[in-house]
Amino acid sequence: MSNIFSHSISPAFTKQSISEFFVNPFFMGEDIRGAITVRSDIKGTEKLNKIARPSFITKPKVNPGFTPSGTFTLTHPNITVHPMAMEFEQNARAFWGSIIEQLLATGYKEDDVERMKEPDVWNKIMLPIIAQAGQQDLIRQMFFANTSQEELTSGVPTGTVDDDFTGYTGFMTHFFQDLYAGTIPSAQHIGIASATTAVRGEKIQTYTAGTDTAVTLTINGVAYSQAYASSATVTMANWLATHKATIEARGGINGVIVTNPSAGAIKCVGKYKGQSFDFTAAVTGTGTMAASGTVAAVKAGALASGEADSTLEDMIDAARPEMFEFPLVFMVTRSLWRNLVHTIKGKTGDLPLTMMLNGLPVPSYEGYPVLVRPDWDTWITSYQNGIQPHRALFTTQQNLIFATDGLMDSEDVESWYNPDLQMRRYRVQYKAQTAYLHSELLMLAGFGD
């Protein structure tokens, strides 16, 4: 018997959504508004059922009877939401001596900012500001969350986890990791050139053995030691085998790659051009370490004239044909957008055309809506050391999924007054994760050297 679907699940059952089971089964486009699909019903781990594009299933009918032919491959990437929280507290005495003090509650609970006179300064003015900040922070994490993100000092990872980013995995992290691993084919990535050519940082440490017990190489604030074993060559080969995977899993886009280029040597290079790193070595014993081959990292500069126009055009040209069965959208850094504006104005003197998306006017390029993301520029500069500063994404909303555990969770605020500490406390809790369904429906630019 030949089944039309090949389908196996391990473990035997994990929660699945019936309504979402046949997502993109034939890569048929739908009338979709916006840029991201929000799934608000995922409480733990759910399988995102993905069906490969069918082909060659129609055959000539030359014999009587029934001859089944063709298969669909059904795969199940998991998405697991992780708990997040926004928590803060306020004591009304912080406002003493100000006009706001006159508007707060009075009496024995004078420290309780929830008890107020009119106008309701806290609930009507301050809480909405906090809520807006929380929403913007949610969007930051949606794109930039990275479970291996480390705090940076002078642009260099320190080995300390940055809990502002490590709650779950954001879209940017998926794209960088999967492009690097080849899960997203290199043909679906367009390189972006800048007026200043970026350079990858490099450095070599070479070990000359003496009467030693151990060697220690310190990379970006973390020391990695290895016991001496018979010779410098064997010791450094053992060091690499022991620590390579751990080191390269650190830091995400700000990480490094380590290799053993010659006998007794370890070479450290930035994972991406422009990223700096600290790399020192020491020997416990009479042996020595010598540094060589140092190449200073140079970051990409401003875009060359016309680069954004060339980049977006190349993304459309290189996109797989099935993408055009969907309503597509660009998301770009502000740096790319401004470069494109200068190019268009230089040719026509006019600003780019606009179109409606989700009821709002947005710029367009060759008829595709362009969502300009100045927030990307901010976070790339501030928390990714300005590495790969010019980025663009071309896809469809249905392909990008932000999963959370409740439709209204991000809007529900717990609030209570603690009389012991005289604090009004507020908390928003939710679970979150991101995923994309089909690499075939992605075109990236600026995500690789």
Buried (B, 14 or more C-beta within 10 A) or exposed (E): EEEEEEEEEEEEEBEEBEEBEEBBBEBEBEEBEBBBBBBBBBEEEBBBBBBBBBEEEEEEEEEEEEEEEEBBEBBBEEBBBBEBEBEEEBBBEEBEEEEBBEBBBEEEBBBBBBBBEEEEBBEEEBBEEBBEEBEEEBBBBBBBBBBBBBBBEEBBBBBEBBEBBBBBBBBBBBBBBBBBEEEBEEEBBBEBBBEBEBBBBBBBBBBEBEEBEBBBBBBBBBEBBBEBBEEBBBBBBBBBEBBBEEBEEBBBBBBBBBEBEEEBBBBBBBBBBBBBBBBEBBBEEEBBBEEEBEEEBBBBBBBBEBBBBBBBEBBBEBBBEBBEBBBBBBBBBBBBBBBBBBBBEEEEEEEBEEEEBEEEEBBBBEEBBBBBBEBBBEBBEEBBBBBBBBBBBBBBBBBBBBBBBBEEBBEEBEEEBEEEEBBBBBBBBBBBBBBBBBBBBBBBBBBBB
